[in-house]
């Protein structure tokens, strides 16, 4: 199948492109490289440097490449930044995504797979979160993702554009070749491992008095390779609708730091800070629908194993990608 992957030079996108190529698909990557990296793109894929914000060029690009499926990762994803510059998030995560959806409709794309987020749920009323849980975002990032989820629902109803939406919880880990390198790193595991590498003096832990077993926030970490396997399954014509992707067994920030210490064999100093406003104490997924409908079975279920894949990648790429 010919698959167009937006944001394929980013973290999850790069691992997805690798898996698509391994599965024999023909892959076209579209990325403006404002956050992605050229060297993160599998050489078996074709890279087109372009910006989805340019509507007419996006329409032409999709028409000329004629993909059978679109996998849309490209988005801004810094929660804090979205609270200070919401316009940036709505312009890119909604308006530019609509340009892509319009291009997909015009070119007869047979499947649109969208990378969404558990941030659409906001602060949960109950756990674990399933696909029917109330969606009440508490920041513009989550709101922008929810808005485009709704766009896809209307486009399916009006234009017949088949879609699959994946709401990730906490992506983590690395493949042998591709890992996590953000210009502004907000994810917990790479920040902890940067301390182990001696690149930061300590890891900052926000909140130690949460209503959780050890007082720190609990999150659901899922390996990036398992996430992308769900995307491959989404290309099946029968796959449709919304799916939460997580392991369903949350771990605390303290547990993550401890796992990183064991895996790296290095000291990792911690600096405790007050809990950030609007930071839910616990976020845990129910992925029962993905398991039942897609036959999705995560291979990486142990936190130390997930951390180990990330640590090995960071040891090989201590400064991340060269570009």
Secondary structure, DSSP 4 states (H G I P E B T S, - for coil): -EEEEETTTSHHHHHHHHHHHHTT-EEEEEE--SS--GGGS-TTSEEEE--TT-HHHHHHHHHHH--SEEEE------HHHHHH-HHHHHIIIIIIHHHHHHHHHHTT-SEEEEEEEGGGS-S-SSSSB-TTS----SSHHHHHHHHHHHHHHHHHHHH---EEEEEE-EEE---SS-----SS---HHHHHHHHHTTSSS-EEEE-S-SSSTTSS-EE-EEEHHHHHHHHHHHTSTT--EEEEES-S--EEHHHHHHHHHHHHTS---EEEEPPPTT--SEE-B--HHIIIII----S---HHHHHHHHHHHHHHTTT-S--
